Amino acid sequence: MINMPERYEVNQEIKLKNLILKEFKSDEKKKIKEYVKLVTLKSMINDEEIPSVEDERYIFTVIQYFEFEISDIKKAGFLANLYQEAIKSPCVLRFYDNSKEVYSLALKRLNQNDRNEIVVTDTVMTEIFDLSMSSSAKREVEGALDCSKILNRTNKVNFYSEMFIKNYILKNQKYYQKSGNIL
């Protein structure tokens, strides 16, 4: 997320051993060790300025933003699917290598049979962007992830959903010519 107020900044490096969860398969663990160089929890919205939601569908008490430095941007899809499922809270994941970057978001809800588990209902990954060059598409995504530009602050579900929906529209705007007008 971009333009996060300082009070949300964490900048905590996550050790690789803490990223390799016991429920991962052995080939997934091997790939994580091969692909991931560094992971940082950059920021976390965990106060009640944007109210939390705890009901039968959601437990949104925190929204996290992680940055993954990886060996090859082409591996971001695999890692995004793995970690969007593994991280229970709503999160924005930024993957980058030495020249490119991509963002991942996912809509999550509680499993109706087991409230300790989450279900990822939808995911979106942005286009892959150059780190060194700015494009109009990259600026649009950065605008959709800009904390200061998120309008719906009634609760954390709506706040995160607005980011997700804007990025979903940007990713799929070729299907509807005037989708940019929605934003």
Backbone as numpy.savetxt, mean C-alpha at the origin, in Angstrom:
# Nx Ny Nz CAx CAy CAz Cx Cy Cz
2.83 6.92 1.01 1.98 8.09 1.01 2.88 9.32 1.01
2.36 10.36 0.47 3.15 11.56 0.25 2.61 12.69 1.13
3.49 13.61 1.50 3.14 14.76 2.34 2.49 14.35 3.66
3.04 13.34 4.28 2.54 12.90 5.58 2.98 13.91 6.64
2.10 14.30 7.53 2.52 15.16 8.64 3.62 14.46 9.45
4.52 15.23 10.01 5.66 14.68 10.75 5.26 13.76 11.88
4.13 14.01 12.51 3.72 13.19 13.65 3.47 11.73 13.26
3.25 11.46 11.97 3.02 10.08 11.51 4.29 9.38 11.06
5.39 10.10 10.94 6.63 9.50 10.45 7.20 8.53 11.48
7.66 7.38 10.98 8.23 6.34 11.83 9.68 6.07 11.41
9.90 5.84 10.11 11.22 5.57 9.54 11.97 4.47 10.30
11.29 3.34 10.46 11.87 2.21 11.18 12.21 1.09 10.20
13.47 0.68 10.20 13.88 -0.41 9.33 13.36 -1.72 9.91
12.82 -2.56 9.03 12.29 -3.87 9.43 13.34 -4.92 9.06
13.74 -5.73 10.01 14.74 -6.76 9.74 14.14 -7.83 8.82
14.97 -8.34 7.94 14.53 -9.34 6.97 13.95 -10.57 7.66
14.53 -10.98 8.77 14.02 -12.17 9.47 12.59 -11.95 9.97
12.22 -10.70 10.25 10.86 -10.39 10.70 9.87 -10.36 9.54
10.39 -10.27 8.32 9.54 -10.25 7.12 9.18 -11.64 6.64
9.96 -12.61 7.04 9.75 -13.98 6.57 8.89 -14.69 7.60
7.61 -14.72 7.33 6.65 -15.27 8.28 6.61 -16.79 8.19
6.27 -17.43 9.30 6.27 -18.89 9.34 5.22 -19.51 8.41
4.16 -18.77 8.10 3.13 -19.32 7.22 3.51 -19.29 5.74
4.63 -18.61 5.41 5.09 -18.60 4.02 5.67 -19.96 3.65
5.50 -20.34 2.40 6.07 -21.59 1.90 7.57 -21.42 1.75
8.29 -22.52 1.70 9.76 -22.45 1.64 10.25 -21.75 0.38
9.58 -21.96 -0.76 10.02 -21.27 -1.99 9.75 -19.76 -1.89
8.67 -19.36 -1.20 8.40 -17.94 -1.00 9.46 -17.31 -0.10
9.86 -18.03 0.95 10.90 -17.53 1.85 12.21 -17.33 1.09
12.53 -18.28 0.24 13.76 -18.20 -0.54 13.72 -16.99 -1.48
12.59 -16.77 -2.13 12.44 -15.63 -3.04 12.52 -14.30 -2.29
11.94 -14.22 -1.10 12.00 -13.00 -0.31 13.46 -12.67 0.00
14.21 -13.67 0.44 15.63 -13.45 0.75 16.40 -12.98 -0.48
16.01 -13.49 -1.64 16.69 -13.15 -2.89 16.29 -11.75 -3.39
15.00 -11.40 -3.27 14.48 -10.18 -3.89 14.58 -8.94 -3.00
14.38 -9.09 -1.70 14.26 -7.92 -0.81 15.61 -7.51 -0.24
15.95 -6.24 -0.42 17.20 -5.69 0.13 16.95 -4.98 1.46
15.87 -4.19 1.51 15.61 -3.36 2.68 14.12 -3.04 2.75
13.56 -3.05 3.95 12.17 -2.64 4.15 12.13 -1.62 5.29
11.39 -0.55 5.05 11.26 0.51 6.05 9.78 0.83 6.25
9.37 0.86 7.50 8.04 1.39 7.84 8.22 2.89 7.90
7.77 3.59 6.85 8.00 5.03 6.73 7.06 5.84 7.61
5.77 5.47 7.60 4.81 6.25 8.38 3.63 5.39 8.76
2.88 5.91 9.74 1.75 5.16 10.27 0.73 6.15 10.83
-0.49 6.07 10.31 -1.57 6.89 10.84 -2.25 6.07 11.93
-2.00 6.43 13.17 -2.51 5.62 14.28 -3.19 6.44 15.36
-3.44 7.72 15.10 -4.15 8.51 16.09 -5.63 8.60 15.70
-6.37 9.37 16.43 -7.81 9.45 16.18 -8.22 10.75 15.50
-7.25 11.47 14.93 -7.63 12.63 14.12 -8.49 12.17 12.95
-8.11 11.05 12.38 -8.96 10.33 11.43 -9.47 9.13 12.23
-10.76 9.09 12.57 -11.27 8.07 13.49 -11.06 6.63 12.99
-10.78 5.75 13.93 -10.66 4.32 13.64 -12.04 3.72 13.45
-12.06 2.53 12.84 -13.31 1.79 12.65 -13.11 0.37 13.17
-14.00 -0.04 14.06 -14.02 -1.42 14.53 -15.47 -1.87 14.55
-15.82 -2.68 13.54 -17.17 -3.21 13.46 -17.11 -4.64 12.92
-18.24 -5.16 12.45 -18.27 -6.55 11.98 -17.53 -6.78 10.66
-17.24 -5.70 9.92 -16.53 -5.82 8.64 -15.06 -5.42 8.70
-14.75 -4.46 9.57 -13.41 -3.87 9.56 -12.84 -3.70 10.96
-11.53 -3.78 11.03 -10.78 -3.27 12.17 -9.68 -2.42 11.55
-9.97 -1.14 11.40 -9.03 -0.17 10.83 -8.62 0.79 11.95
-7.58 0.45 12.66 -7.07 1.33 13.71 -5.78 2.01 13.30
-5.16 1.52 12.23 -3.90 2.07 11.76 -3.81 1.89 10.24
-3.20 2.85 9.58 -2.87 2.75 8.15 -1.36 2.91 8.06
-0.70 1.93 7.42 0.76 1.92 7.37 1.28 2.17 5.95
2.50 2.71 5.88 3.17 2.95 4.61 4.57 2.35 4.68
4.82 1.33 3.86 6.10 0.63 3.82 6.81 0.92 2.50
8.12 0.96 2.57 8.94 1.04 1.36 9.84 -0.19 1.32
9.80 -0.88 0.17 10.61 -2.08 -0.05 11.66 -1.76 -1.11
12.92 -1.85 -0.76 13.97 -1.79 -1.76 14.21 -3.22 -2.23
14.05 -3.43 -3.53 14.14 -4.79 -4.07 15.19 -4.85 -5.18
15.56 -6.07 -5.53 16.61 -6.25 -6.54 16.13 -5.96 -7.95
14.86 -6.23 -8.23 14.32 -6.04 -9.58 12.84 -5.67 -9.47
12.45 -4.58 -10.09 11.07 -4.09 -10.00 10.06 -5.12 -10.54
10.51 -6.02 -11.40 9.62 -7.05 -11.95 9.14 -8.02 -10.88
9.79 -8.06 -9.74 9.41 -8.95 -8.63 8.39 -8.30 -7.70
8.04 -7.05 -7.96 7.14 -6.31 -7.08 5.75 -6.94 -7.01
5.24 -7.46 -8.11 3.90 -8.07 -8.10 3.82 -9.25 -7.15
4.81 -10.12 -7.20 4.87 -11.27 -6.30 4.90 -10.81 -4.84
5.78 -9.86 -4.54 5.93 -9.38 -3.17 4.68 -8.63 -2.70
4.07 -7.85 -3.58 2.86 -7.11 -3.21 1.74 -8.07 -2.84
1.54 -9.10 -3.65 0.49 -10.08 -3.33 0.75 -10.77 -2.00
1.99 -11.12 -1.76 2.37 -11.80 -0.53 2.14 -10.91 0.69
2.64 -9.69 0.64 2.58 -8.82 1.82 1.24 -8.12 2.01
0.49 -7.88 0.96 -0.86 -7.33 1.17 -1.72 -8.35 1.92
-1.49 -9.64 1.67 -2.21 -10.69 2.41 -1.67 -10.81 3.84
-0.36 -10.67 4.02 0.26 -10.91 5.32 0.06 -9.75 6.30
0.08 -8.53 5.81 -0.08 -7.35 6.68 -1.58 -7.14 6.90
-2.01 -7.29 8.12 -3.44 -7.27 8.43 -4.06 -5.88 8.28
-3.30 -4.85 8.57 -3.85 -3.50 8.50 -3.79 -2.99 7.06
-4.62 -2.00 6.74 -4.52 -1.40 5.40 -3.16 -0.73 5.26
-2.56 -0.89 4.09 -1.22 -0.33 3.92 -0.97 0.05 2.46
-0.08 0.99 2.30 0.43 1.36 0.99 1.85 0.82 0.95
2.15 0.05 -0.09 3.48 -0.52 -0.25 4.14 0.13 -1.46
5.32 0.66 -1.27 6.10 1.23 -2.37 7.29 0.31 -2.60
7.42 -0.18 -3.82 8.54 -1.03 -4.20 9.43 -0.23 -5.14
10.73 -0.31 -4.94 11.64 0.39 -5.84 12.95 -0.40 -5.96
13.55 -0.28 -7.13 14.89 -0.82 -7.33 15.80 0.36 -7.65
16.87 0.15 -8.37 17.80 1.25 -8.61 17.31 2.27 -9.63
16.21 1.98 -10.35 15.76 2.94 -11.36 14.23 3.10 -11.47
13.46 2.20 -10.90 12.00 2.24 -11.07 11.30 2.11 -9.72
9.99 2.49 -9.73 9.17 2.34 -8.54 7.73 2.02 -8.92
7.00 1.39 -7.98 5.60 1.05 -8.16 4.94 1.02 -6.78
3.64 1.33 -6.74 2.88 1.33 -5.48 1.81 0.26 -5.52
1.50 -0.29 -4.34 0.47 -1.31 -4.22 -0.47 -0.93 -3.08
-1.78 -1.09 -3.34 -2.80 -0.89 -2.31 -3.77 -2.07 -2.39
-4.46 -2.36 -1.29 -5.42 -3.46 -1.28 -6.58 -3.14 -0.33
-7.78 -3.46 -0.78 -8.95 -3.35 0.09 -9.04 -4.63 0.91
-9.21 -4.47 2.22 -9.23 -5.62 3.13 -10.45 -5.52 4.03
-10.95 -6.67 4.40 -12.04 -6.73 5.37 -11.81 -7.94 6.27
-12.57 -8.03 7.33 -12.47 -9.19 8.22 -13.10 -10.41 7.57
-12.52 -11.56 7.83 -13.12 -12.82 7.43 -14.37 -13.03 8.28
-15.49 -13.31 7.65 -16.76 -13.44 8.38 -16.79 -14.66 9.31
-15.96 -15.67 9.02 -15.92 -16.87 9.85 -14.88 -16.79 10.97
-13.85 -15.99 10.77 -12.77 -15.88 11.74 -12.30 -14.43 11.79
-12.68 -13.72 12.83 -12.36 -12.29 12.92 -10.87 -12.01 13.11
-10.07 -13.04 13.32 -8.63 -12.86 13.43 -7.94 -12.88 12.08
-8.69 -13.20 11.04 -8.14 -13.27 9.68 -8.74 -12.17 8.82
-7.97 -11.73 7.83 -8.48 -10.74 6.90 -8.64 -11.36 5.52
-9.47 -10.72 4.71 -9.67 -11.13 3.33 -9.32 -9.92 2.46
-8.45 -10.12 1.50 -8.15 -9.07 0.54 -9.20 -9.17 -0.56
-10.01 -8.13 -0.70 -11.11 -8.18 -1.68 -10.71 -7.63 -3.04
-9.73 -6.72 -3.05 -9.30 -6.13 -4.33 -7.92 -5.52 -4.14
-7.12 -5.53 -5.19 -5.80 -4.93 -5.14 -5.59 -4.05 -6.36
-4.68 -3.13 -6.22 -4.28 -2.31 -7.38 -2.79 -2.02 -7.25
-2.11 -2.14 -8.37 -0.72 -1.73 -8.46 -0.65 -0.64 -9.52
0.06 0.42 -9.21 0.20 1.51 -10.17 1.08 1.05 -11.33
1.17 1.91 -12.31 2.13 1.68 -13.38 3.54 1.75 -12.77
4.50 1.21 -13.48 5.89 1.32 -13.05 6.45 2.65 -13.55
7.06 3.40 -12.64 7.58 4.73 -12.98 9.09 4.76 -12.81
9.73 5.63 -13.60 11.16 5.91 -13.43 11.35 6.72 -12.16
12.38 6.41 -11.40 12.70 7.20 -10.21 13.24 8.57 -10.58
13.99 8.63 -11.67 14.69 9.86 -12.01 13.86 10.85 -12.83
12.82 10.36 -13.51 12.02 11.25 -14.36 10.59 11.35 -13.85
10.05 12.53 -13.95 8.66 12.73 -13.55 7.80 12.75 -14.82
6.68 12.07 -14.76 5.75 12.06 -15.89 4.40 12.51 -15.37
3.49 12.79 -16.28 2.15 13.22 -15.85 1.46 12.08 -15.10
1.66 10.83 -15.55 1.04 9.69 -14.87 1.60 9.53 -13.46
2.89 9.73 -13.30 3.51 9.63 -11.97 2.99 10.75 -11.07
2.86 11.95 -11.59 2.34 13.07 -10.79 0.88 12.81 -10.37
0.09 12.19 -11.25 -1.30 11.87 -10.90 -1.34 10.86 -9.75
-0.49 9.84 -9.81 -0.45 8.84 -8.73 0.03 9.49 -7.44
1.05 10.30 -7.53 1.53 11.00 -6.33 0.45 11.89 -5.74
-0.36 12.51 -6.61 -1.48 13.32 -6.13 -2.53 12.47 -5.42
-2.77 11.27 -5.95 -3.76 10.38 -5.34 -3.27 9.82 -4.01
-1.95 9.79 -3.81 -1.37 9.29 -2.56 -0.96 10.41 -1.61
-1.26 11.64 -1.98 -0.89 12.80 -1.18 -1.86 12.92 0.00
-1.33 12.76 1.18 -2.15 12.79 2.39 -2.94 14.09 2.52
-2.34 15.19 2.11 -3.02 16.49 2.24 -4.18 16.66 1.26
-4.23 15.80 0.23 -5.28 15.93 -0.78 -6.41 14.90 -0.61
-6.30 14.04 0.39 -7.38 13.08 0.66 -8.49 13.83 1.38
-9.65 13.86 0.77 -10.74 14.68 1.29 -11.58 13.96 2.35
-11.82 12.67 2.15 -12.72 11.95 3.04 -11.99 11.49 4.30
-12.14 12.25 5.35 -11.46 11.96 6.62 -12.46 11.58 7.71
-13.63 11.11 7.30 -14.64 10.74 8.29 -14.19 9.56 9.14
-13.43 8.63 8.53 -12.82 7.53 9.27 -11.72 6.90 8.42
-10.96 5.99 9.01 -9.81 5.40 8.32 -10.23 4.53 7.13
-11.38 3.88 7.18 -11.85 3.08 6.05 -12.07 3.98 4.84
-12.76 5.09 5.04 -13.05 6.01 3.94 -11.78 6.70 3.44
-10.90 7.05 4.34 -9.64 7.69 3.97 -8.82 6.77 3.06
-8.64 5.52 3.48 -7.87 4.56 2.69 -8.60 4.21 1.39
-9.91 4.05 1.47 -10.70 3.72 0.27 -10.58 4.80 -0.79
-10.53 6.06 -0.38 -10.37 7.13 -1.35 -9.04 7.01 -2.09
-7.97 6.73 -1.34 -6.67 6.52 -1.99 -6.73 5.35 -2.97
-7.33 4.25 -2.52 -7.42 3.05 -3.35 -8.22 3.34 -4.63
-9.38 3.94 -4.48 -10.26 4.17 -5.63 -9.61 5.11 -6.64
-8.96 6.17 -6.15 -8.28 7.08 -7.07 -7.20 6.35 -7.86
-6.43 5.51 -7.19 -5.38 4.76 -7.89 -5.97 3.71 -8.82
-7.09 3.12 -8.44 -7.77 2.16 -9.30 -8.24 2.84 -10.59
-8.81 4.02 -10.44 -9.27 4.78 -11.62 -8.09 5.14 -12.51
-6.99 5.61 -11.91 -5.82 5.96 -12.70 -5.26 4.76 -13.45
-5.25 3.62 -12.79 -4.71 2.40 -13.42 -5.60 1.93 -14.57
-6.90 2.15 -14.46 -7.85 1.61 -15.44 -8.53 2.68 -16.29
-7.97 3.86 -16.41 -8.65 4.93 -17.12 -8.77 4.68 -18.62
-8.01 3.77 -19.16 -8.13 3.46 -20.59 -9.48 2.81 -20.91
-10.16 2.27 -19.90 -11.45 1.63 -20.14 -12.60 2.61 -20.23
-12.40 3.79 -19.68 -13.42 4.83 -19.75 -12.72 6.15 -20.00
-12.97 6.73 -21.14 -12.25 7.90 -21.62 -12.28 9.07 -20.64
-13.37 9.28 -19.97 -13.51 10.46 -19.12 -13.31 10.14 -17.63
-12.67 9.03 -17.33 -12.49 8.67 -15.92 -11.64 9.69 -15.17
-10.75 10.37 -15.85 -9.95 11.41 -15.20 -10.80 12.52 -14.62
-11.98 12.74 -15.20 -12.88 13.79 -14.70 -13.42 13.45 -13.31
-13.48 12.16 -13.00 -13.99 11.72 -11.69 -13.07 12.20 -10.58
-11.77 12.20 -10.87 -10.80 12.57 -9.86 -10.84 14.05 -9.58
